[in-house]
């Protein structure tokens, strides 16, 4: 299979030296890309800024912002059989970006934000025969939010990720996830290494790819 994976955070500039972002390390998405490569699949990785070395043998497209990730994903959709959106795309960006560094003494007290484009939702109409996998990183109402995103984004599988604990989520080596599928299946997993979560995702894709 040809698998497109996104990973890491996006950064949304305030000025040339400042930005807003999130705590994503990229470890989950990179683990997915690595496991897919090990099993012989062709992989393209679209990555936000992280401190991880890209997996050997995986074509990596480096981006910074949500807008840049959207462009890269839309460009690669025709190529792929599977899209795995493991990136933690910033939900907001500064409404006004300064071309020069904003001086502290002149900085506004309020930073105006606007929503970024929901990448998965925006490529929903391009899905066709493809398998789409999304992630839902939540600190509360995990299953309710994951079910909402499953329907809203039109994906085949949502990986609901509880990031409220110190041993799971952003920056850790482990995750505590639940799989929710479009046909209503729900499977909860114990605390697992991110590589094992990645293997579980690929197991599901390989078992279900091509099924109605």
C-alpha contacts under 8 A as a table, 3 or more apart, distances in Angstrom:
res1	aa1	res2	aa2	distance
1	X	41	X	5.22
1	X	42	X	6.24
1	X	80	X	7.80
1	X	81	X	6.17
1	X	82	X	7.46
2	X	41	X	6.10
2	X	42	X	4.76
2	X	43	X	5.97
2	X	79	X	7.23
2	X	80	X	4.88
2	X	81	X	5.22
2	X	82	X	6.47
3	X	36	X	7.68
3	X	41	X	6.98
3	X	42	X	6.10
3	X	43	X	4.89
3	X	44	X	6.46
3	X	80	X	5.51
3	X	81	X	6.00
3	X	82	X	4.77
3	X	83	X	6.01
3	X	84	X	7.45
4	X	43	X	5.90
4	X	44	X	4.98
4	X	45	X	6.05
4	X	46	X	7.60
4	X	76	X	7.41
4	X	77	X	7.70
4	X	80	X	5.99
4	X	81	X	7.89
4	X	82	X	6.10
4	X	83	X	4.83
4	X	84	X	6.18
5	X	29	X	6.74
5	X	32	X	7.48
5	X	33	X	6.38
5	X	43	X	7.30
5	X	44	X	6.25
5	X	45	X	4.84
5	X	46	X	6.17
5	X	83	X	6.01
5	X	84	X	4.79
5	X	85	X	5.93
5	X	86	X	6.82
6	X	29	X	6.22
6	X	45	X	5.70
6	X	46	X	4.65
6	X	47	X	5.75
6	X	84	X	6.47
6	X	85	X	5.04
6	X	86	X	5.32
6	X	87	X	5.01
7	X	26	X	5.09
7	X	27	X	7.72
7	X	28	X	7.23
7	X	29	X	4.38
7	X	30	X	6.44
7	X	45	X	7.28
7	X	46	X	6.35
7	X	47	X	4.86
7	X	48	X	6.34
7	X	85	X	7.18
7	X	86	X	5.16
7	X	87	X	3.83
7	X	88	X	7.06
8	X	24	X	5.48
8	X	25	X	5.63
8	X	26	X	3.62
8	X	27	X	7.37
8	X	29	X	6.86
8	X	47	X	5.79
8	X	48	X	4.88
8	X	49	X	6.58
8	X	50	X	6.27
8	X	86	X	7.54
8	X	87	X	4.85
8	X	88	X	5.94
8	X	89	X	7.81
9	X	21	X	6.71
9	X	22	X	6.20
9	X	23	X	7.23
9	X	24	X	5.20
9	X	25	X	7.10
9	X	26	X	6.89
9	X	47	X	7.89
9	X	48	X	5.21
9	X	49	X	6.61
9	X	50	X	7.67
9	X	87	X	6.00
9	X	88	X	4.89
9	X	89	X	5.57
9	X	90	X	6.85
10	X	21	X	6.15
10	X	22	X	7.63
10	X	48	X	5.23
10	X	49	X	6.92
10	X	63	X	7.75
10	X	64	X	5.43
10	X	65	X	4.83
10	X	66	X	5.63
10	X	69	X	7.99
10	X	88	X	7.05
10	X	89	X	5.36
10	X	90	X	5.70
11	X	19	X	6.12
11	X	20	X	5.84
11	X	21	X	4.77
11	X	22	X	7.87
11	X	48	X	7.68
11	X	49	X	7.70
11	X	64	X	5.59
11	X	65	X	5.10
11	X	66	X	7.41
11	X	90	X	7.05
12	X	19	X	5.25
12	X	20	X	5.31
12	X	21	X	6.36
12	X	64	X	7.62
12	X	65	X	5.55
12	X	66	X	7.47
12	X	90	X	7.49
12	X	92	X	7.87
12	X	93	X	5.30
12	X	94	X	6.95
13	X	16	X	6.89
13	X	17	X	7.77
13	X	18	X	5.96
13	X	19	X	4.04
13	X	20	X	6.47
13	X	93	X	7.37
13	X	94	X	6.95
13	X	97	X	6.54
14	X	17	X	7.67
14	X	18	X	5.35
14	X	19	X	4.91
14	X	20	X	7.21
14	X	94	X	5.95
14	X	96	X	7.33
14	X	97	X	5.03
14	X	98	X	6.40
15	X	18	X	5.38
15	X	19	X	6.94
15	X	97	X	5.56
15	X	98	X	4.68
15	X	99	X	5.96
15	X	100	X	6.10
15	X	101	X	5.44
15	X	102	X	6.65
16	X	98	X	7.38
16	X	99	X	6.49
16	X	100	X	6.25
16	X	101	X	5.90
17	X	101	X	6.45
18	X	101	X	8.00
20	X	93	X	7.15
21	X	90	X	6.09
22	X	88	X	7.51
22	X	90	X	6.78
23	X	170	X	5.93
23	X	171	X	7.23
24	X	27	X	8.00
24	X	87	X	7.88
24	X	88	X	6.19
24	X	170	X	5.07
24	X	171	X	6.50
25	X	28	X	7.96
25	X	50	X	6.09
25	X	51	X	7.66
25	X	170	X	6.08
25	X	171	X	5.18
26	X	29	X	5.54
26	X	30	X	6.10
26	X	47	X	7.72
26	X	48	X	7.76
26	X	50	X	6.18
26	X	52	X	7.53
26	X	87	X	7.06
27	X	30	X	5.19
27	X	31	X	6.00
27	X	52	X	7.62
27	X	171	X	7.24
27	X	173	X	7.56
27	X	194	X	7.42
28	X	31	X	5.11
28	X	32	X	6.32
28	X	86	X	6.84
28	X	194	X	5.73
28	X	195	X	7.57
28	X	198	X	7.29
29	X	32	X	5.06
29	X	33	X	6.29
29	X	85	X	7.97
29	X	86	X	5.06
29	X	87	X	6.59
30	X	33	X	5.04
30	X	34	X	6.11
30	X	45	X	7.95
30	X	54	X	7.23
30	X	55	X	7.17
31	X	34	X	5.10
31	X	35	X	6.14
31	X	194	X	6.48
31	X	195	X	5.32
31	X	198	X	6.06
32	X	35	X	5.28
32	X	36	X	6.15
32	X	195	X	7.08
32	X	198	X	4.67
32	X	199	X	7.29
32	X	201	X	7.99
32	X	202	X	7.88
33	X	36	X	5.24
33	X	37	X	6.20
33	X	43	X	6.55
33	X	44	X	7.78
33	X	45	X	6.70
33	X	55	X	7.21
33	X	58	X	7.45
34	X	37	X	5.12
34	X	38	X	6.19
34	X	55	X	5.76
34	X	58	X	7.87
35	X	38	X	5.08
35	X	39	X	6.41
35	X	195	X	7.23
35	X	198	X	6.59
35	X	199	X	6.30
35	X	202	X	7.84
36	X	39	X	5.34
36	X	40	X	6.68
36	X	41	X	5.55
36	X	42	X	7.60
36	X	43	X	6.92
36	X	202	X	7.00
37	X	40	X	5.22
37	X	41	X	5.26
37	X	42	X	6.43
37	X	43	X	6.30
37	X	57	X	7.34
37	X	58	X	7.06
38	X	41	X	7.45
42	X	58	X	7.67
43	X	58	X	5.61
43	X	59	X	6.70
44	X	58	X	5.94
44	X	59	X	4.92
44	X	60	X	5.90
44	X	61	X	7.55
45	X	58	X	6.81
45	X	59	X	6.14
45	X	60	X	4.66
45	X	61	X	6.10
46	X	60	X	5.85
46	X	61	X	4.73
46	X	62	X	6.05
46	X	63	X	7.08
46	X	69	X	7.04
46	X	72	X	7.12
46	X	73	X	7.44
47	X	50	X	7.65
47	X	60	X	6.94
47	X	61	X	6.15
47	X	62	X	5.09
47	X	63	X	6.00
47	X	69	X	7.94
47	X	87	X	7.60
48	X	62	X	6.10
48	X	63	X	5.14
48	X	64	X	5.29
48	X	65	X	7.44
48	X	69	X	7.81
48	X	87	X	7.73
49	X	62	X	7.32
49	X	63	X	7.03
49	X	64	X	6.16
54	X	58	X	7.20
54	X	60	X	6.85
55	X	58	X	5.69
61	X	72	X	7.66
63	X	68	X	5.84
63	X	69	X	6.02
64	X	68	X	6.50
64	X	69	X	7.37
65	X	68	X	5.17
65	X	69	X	6.32
66	X	69	X	5.02
66	X	70	X	6.14
66	X	89	X	6.02
66	X	90	X	6.58
66	X	116	X	6.69
66	X	117	X	7.27
67	X	70	X	5.13
67	X	71	X	6.41
67	X	116	X	7.49
67	X	117	X	7.27
68	X	71	X	5.16
68	X	72	X	6.31
69	X	72	X	5.09
69	X	73	X	6.05
70	X	73	X	5.17
70	X	74	X	6.05
70	X	117	X	7.90
70	X	119	X	5.78
71	X	74	X	5.30
71	X	75	X	6.14
72	X	75	X	5.14
72	X	76	X	6.31
73	X	76	X	5.19
73	X	77	X	6.00
74	X	77	X	5.30
74	X	78	X	7.86
74	X	123	X	7.07
75	X	78	X	7.08
76	X	79	X	5.32
76	X	80	X	6.59
77	X	80	X	5.41
77	X	83	X	7.66
77	X	126	X	7.48
80	X	83	X	6.90
80	X	130	X	7.53
81	X	129	X	7.55
81	X	130	X	5.01
81	X	131	X	6.51
82	X	130	X	5.50
82	X	131	X	4.71
82	X	132	X	5.94
82	X	133	X	7.81
83	X	130	X	7.44
83	X	131	X	6.30
83	X	132	X	4.93
83	X	133	X	6.13
84	X	132	X	6.12
84	X	133	X	4.68
84	X	134	X	6.13
85	X	120	X	7.44
85	X	132	X	7.86
85	X	133	X	6.12
85	X	134	X	5.02
85	X	135	X	6.60
86	X	134	X	6.54
86	X	135	X	5.88
90	X	93	X	7.25
90	X	116	X	7.01
91	X	115	X	5.76
91	X	116	X	5.41
91	X	117	X	7.77
91	X	118	X	7.79
92	X	113	X	6.07
92	X	114	X	5.45
92	X	115	X	4.41
92	X	116	X	5.22
93	X	113	X	5.42
93	X	114	X	5.55
93	X	115	X	6.32
93	X	116	X	6.30
94	X	97	X	6.38
94	X	111	X	6.90
94	X	112	X	5.86
94	X	113	X	4.42
94	X	114	X	6.24
95	X	112	X	5.58
95	X	113	X	4.89
95	X	114	X	5.43
96	X	112	X	7.32
98	X	101	X	6.82
98	X	102	X	6.94
102	X	106	X	6.92
102	X	107	X	6.03
103	X	106	X	5.28
103	X	107	X	5.93
104	X	107	X	5.14
108	X	111	X	6.81
117	X	122	X	7.33
118	X	121	X	5.41
118	X	122	X	6.00
119	X	122	X	5.08
119	X	123	X	6.37
120	X	123	X	5.40
120	X	124	X	6.27
120	X	134	X	7.64
120	X	153	X	6.03
121	X	124	X	5.21
121	X	152	X	7.17
121	X	153	X	4.69
121	X	154	X	7.45
122	X	125	X	7.45
123	X	126	X	5.27
123	X	127	X	6.84
124	X	127	X	5.46
124	X	153	X	6.56
124	X	154	X	6.38
125	X	128	X	7.24
127	X	130	X	5.25
127	X	131	X	7.32
127	X	132	X	7.36
131	X	155	X	7.44
131	X	156	X	6.29
131	X	205	X	7.72
131	X	209	X	6.99
132	X	155	X	4.94
132	X	156	X	5.47
132	X	157	X	6.78
133	X	155	X	5.84
133	X	156	X	5.99
133	X	157	X	4.85
133	X	158	X	5.83
133	X	159	X	7.55
134	X	150	X	7.83
134	X	155	X	6.64
134	X	157	X	6.35
134	X	158	X	4.80
134	X	159	X	6.23
135	X	158	X	5.37
135	X	159	X	4.65
135	X	160	X	5.85
135	X	161	X	7.05
136	X	142	X	7.86
136	X	145	X	7.41
136	X	146	X	5.65
136	X	149	X	7.43
136	X	158	X	6.79
136	X	159	X	6.10
136	X	160	X	4.66
136	X	161	X	5.79
137	X	142	X	7.91
137	X	160	X	6.15
137	X	161	X	4.67
137	X	162	X	6.09
137	X	163	X	6.14
137	X	169	X	7.63
138	X	141	X	7.30
138	X	142	X	5.59
138	X	145	X	7.68
138	X	160	X	7.47
138	X	161	X	6.26
138	X	162	X	5.46
138	X	163	X	5.82
138	X	164	X	7.22
139	X	142	X	6.86
139	X	162	X	5.95
139	X	163	X	5.48
139	X	164	X	4.61
140	X	162	X	7.84
140	X	164	X	7.55
141	X	144	X	5.44
141	X	145	X	6.08
142	X	145	X	5.46
142	X	146	X	6.08
142	X	160	X	6.63
142	X	161	X	7.52
142	X	162	X	6.68
143	X	146	X	4.95
143	X	147	X	6.02
143	X	160	X	6.99
144	X	147	X	5.28
144	X	148	X	6.30
145	X	148	X	5.06
145	X	149	X	6.23
146	X	149	X	5.14
146	X	150	X	6.05
146	X	158	X	6.63
146	X	159	X	7.74
146	X	160	X	5.79
146	X	180	X	7.52
147	X	150	X	4.96
147	X	151	X	6.41
147	X	158	X	7.97
147	X	180	X	7.26
148	X	151	X	5.46
148	X	152	X	6.01
149	X	152	X	4.91
149	X	153	X	5.69
149	X	154	X	7.96
149	X	158	X	7.75
150	X	153	X	5.68
150	X	154	X	5.91
150	X	155	X	5.70
150	X	156	X	7.53
150	X	157	X	7.15
150	X	158	X	5.97
150	X	180	X	7.74
150	X	181	X	7.66
150	X	182	X	6.97
151	X	154	X	5.23
151	X	155	X	7.22
151	X	182	X	7.74
155	X	158	X	6.97
155	X	182	X	6.92
156	X	181	X	5.66
156	X	182	X	5.04
157	X	179	X	6.79
157	X	180	X	5.76
157	X	181	X	4.49
157	X	182	X	6.30
158	X	179	X	5.91
158	X	180	X	5.24
158	X	181	X	6.36
159	X	177	X	6.32
159	X	178	X	5.85
159	X	179	X	4.90
159	X	180	X	6.58
160	X	177	X	5.35
160	X	178	X	5.05
160	X	179	X	6.26
160	X	180	X	7.42
161	X	169	X	6.82
161	X	175	X	6.84
161	X	176	X	6.00
161	X	177	X	4.63
161	X	178	X	6.77
162	X	165	X	7.17
162	X	168	X	6.86
162	X	169	X	6.55
162	X	175	X	7.46
162	X	176	X	5.84
162	X	177	X	6.36
163	X	166	X	7.69
163	X	168	X	5.63
163	X	169	X	4.26
163	X	170	X	6.85
163	X	175	X	7.90
163	X	176	X	7.93
164	X	168	X	7.43
164	X	169	X	7.45
165	X	168	X	5.59
165	X	169	X	7.39
166	X	169	X	7.58
166	X	172	X	7.87
167	X	172	X	6.33
167	X	173	X	7.89
167	X	174	X	6.39
167	X	175	X	7.23
168	X	172	X	5.88
168	X	173	X	7.47
168	X	174	X	5.23
168	X	175	X	4.30
168	X	176	X	5.85
168	X	191	X	7.55
169	X	172	X	6.01
169	X	174	X	7.05
169	X	175	X	5.52
169	X	176	X	7.57
172	X	175	X	7.51
173	X	193	X	5.84
173	X	194	X	5.93
174	X	191	X	6.53
174	X	192	X	5.31
174	X	193	X	4.19
174	X	194	X	5.05
175	X	191	X	5.74
175	X	192	X	5.55
175	X	193	X	6.31
175	X	194	X	5.94
175	X	197	X	7.35
176	X	189	X	6.52
176	X	190	X	5.98
176	X	191	X	4.63
176	X	192	X	6.36
177	X	188	X	6.35
177	X	189	X	5.71
177	X	190	X	7.40
177	X	191	X	7.57
177	X	197	X	7.81
178	X	186	X	6.92
178	X	187	X	5.52
178	X	188	X	4.19
178	X	189	X	5.87
179	X	185	X	7.73
179	X	186	X	5.60
179	X	187	X	5.08
179	X	188	X	6.34
180	X	184	X	6.73
180	X	185	X	5.71
180	X	186	X	4.65
180	X	187	X	6.69
181	X	184	X	5.41
181	X	185	X	5.25
181	X	186	X	6.69
182	X	185	X	7.41
189	X	192	X	7.55
192	X	196	X	6.07
192	X	197	X	6.33
193	X	196	X	5.18
193	X	197	X	6.41
194	X	197	X	4.95
194	X	198	X	6.09
195	X	198	X	4.98
195	X	199	X	6.19
196	X	199	X	4.93
196	X	200	X	6.16
197	X	200	X	5.00
197	X	201	X	6.29
198	X	201	X	5.13
198	X	202	X	6.34
199	X	202	X	5.15
199	X	203	X	6.00
200	X	203	X	4.94
200	X	204	X	6.26
201	X	204	X	5.23
201	X	205	X	6.33
202	X	205	X	4.95
202	X	206	X	5.99
203	X	206	X	5.27
203	X	207	X	6.11
204	X	207	X	5.15
204	X	208	X	6.01
205	X	208	X	5.22
205	X	209	X	5.41
206	X	209	X	5.52
208	X	211	X	5.48
